[in-house]
Amino acid sequence: MASMKRRQYEAAFKARVALEAVKGEKTIAQVASEYGVHPNQIMKWKRQLLENAGGVFSRKQEPEVEEMKELIDKLYKKIGEQDIELEFLKKKYKQLQNL
C-alpha cells in the first residue's frame, strides 16, 4: 500500500488563503476551489490566523528569543567572571616569578 505524502504549504501561501477566507467576499468553497486546498484546511488556517492575529502587534517576543537573550546574558556574565579570574591569576603568577 503506497502512502500519500502530505502536501506542504509555505507560510505566505497559508496567510494569503486565510486572509481571503477572513474577508468573506467569497465562500470557503470558492476559496478552496480557487487555491486548490480542502475547505477544512482553509477553516483551520483561518482559525489560526484569527487566534494569532494579536501577536502581530505584541511587543512580547517569541519564547525562544527570550530564552536566547537570557542565555546570552548568562554567557556574558560567565565571560566577565573568567576575565577577572584570569587577571587575578596573571598577577599571582608574576608575583610568584619574582620570588
Stockholm file with secondary structure:
# STOCKHOLM 1.0

chainA/1-99         MASMKRRQYEAAFKARVALEAVKGEKTIAQVASEYGVHPNQIMKWKRQLLENAGGVFSRKQEPEVEEMKELIDKLYKKIGEQDIELEFLKKKYKQLQNL
#=GR chainA/1-99 SS CCCCCCCCCCHHHHHHHHHHHHHCSSCHHHHHHHHTCCHHHHHHHHHHHHHHGGGGGCSCCCHHHHHHHHHHHHHHHHHHHHHHHHHHHHHHHHHHHTC
#=GC SS_cons        CCCCCCCCCCHHHHHHHHHHHHHCSSCHHHHHHHHTCCHHHHHHHHHHHHHHGGGGGCSCCCHHHHHHHHHHHHHHHHHHHHHHHHHHHHHHHHHHHTC
//
